[in-house]
Amino acid sequence: MIMKKKEEDLQKKIVQFQVLEATFKTLQDRANLINQNLDELRKTKIAIEDLKKTKPNKALIPLGSGNFVYGTIENNENVIVGIGAGIAIKKKREESIEILDNKIREMENVLDDVTTRAQGILEKIEEIQMELEELQK
């Protein structure tokens, strides 16, 4: 009877461990995506800030996948800014930087939340790991 209870406890802990491990991996993947998005937002902010130094002139315009085309910047005071849901609006350069700063702050807050949750799950995983070791003795 005691052995059966011990086996049931062991099975429950193993299932808990697997669920927590999968949740931790999901949070890690999410943190990686957030970091990639943050990196892109920061690079965009730098590019917009660099427009201050750019006189309307020739520029390389990215097409994606490392491909560019030559173009002319006629107006470096206004930027078309994506505000979400596929909507973009024209804003002054400084306003677009403010929008990006807000997006960066929001993403950093989400990243902090995900990181905190992942750390909590990691602590639970370690706790269950010790319990599993005890149950296997």
N, C-alpha and C positions, 0 to 999 in steps of 0.2 A: 504494500500500500504506500509506503514512504517512497519507494523507488518510482512508482507511477506518478506521484505528486511532483517529485523532483524532475522527472522527464517532462511533465506538463509545463512546469515553471521554465525549464530550459527551452522548450519549444516557443513559449510566449516571448521570452527574452530574445530569442533568435529572430522572431517575426518583428518585434519592436526595433531591433537593431537594423534589420533590412529596410524597414520603412523609414527610419531616421536617416540611414545612409542614402537612400534614394532622395529624400527631401533635401539633405545637405548638398548632394550633387546638383539638384535642380537650382538651389540657391547660388551655388558656385557658377553655374552656367549663366544665370540671370546677372550676377555681378560682373561677369566677363562682358556680357552684352552692354551693360550700363557703362562700363569702362570704355568700351569701343565708342559708344555714343558720346560720352564725355570728351574723348579724344577728338572726335570729329567736330563737336561744338567749339572746343578750344581752338582748333586749327582754323575754323571758320571765323571766329572772333579775331584772331591774329590777322587773317587775310583782309577782313573789313577794316581793321585798324590801320593796316598798311596802305589802304586806299588813300588815306590822308596824305601820304607821301607821293602818291602817284598822280602825275599830271595826266590829263586826258591824252592818251597815247595808245600805242600798240601794246597788246597783252596776249599771253597765251591763255586760251579759254579751255578748261578741262572738259572733255567729252565723256570721260570715264575709262576705266581699265588702262590708265596710263597714256591715253591718247589726247592730243590737244590740237587746237586750230588757232591760227592767228586771228585776232580781232582788234577792234578799236574801242577803248573806253571813252565814251563821249561825255559821261556824267559820273563823277565819282562821289557825288554828294548824296545820291539816293541809292537805296538798296531794296531789292524785292526780297521780303522776309517771309518764310514759311511760318504760319502761326498754328498749324495743325489742321487735321481733317482735309488735307489737300488744298488748303486755302493759303494764298500768299498775298501780301499787301506791300505797297510802296511806303518806305519809311526813310527818314533822314538817316545818314550813316550812324550818328550818335544814338538815335533811338533804336536802331537795329542792334547796336552793341548792348544797350540796356536789355532788350528782349533776350539776347543770347545769354547775358549775365543771369537773368532770371531763370532761364532754362537750365543753365549750368548749376545754379544753386538747387533747383528742384531735383535734378539728377543726383547731385551730391547727397541730398537728404535721403533720396530713395536708396542710394548705395549704402549710406550709413545704416539705414534700417535693415537692408538685406544682410549686411555684414554682421550686425548685432544678432539677427535671427540665426544666421549660420553659426556664429560662435556659441549661442545657446544650445543649438542642436549638437554641435561638436562635443560640448560638455556632457550632454545626455548620452551621446554615443560612447564616450569614454567611461561613463558611469555604468552603462549596461555591459560594456566590455568587461569591466571588473566583476560585475555580478555573474556574467557567464563563466568567467574563470573560476569563481567560487563554486558555482553549481556543478562544474565539471570535475571537481575534486572528489 
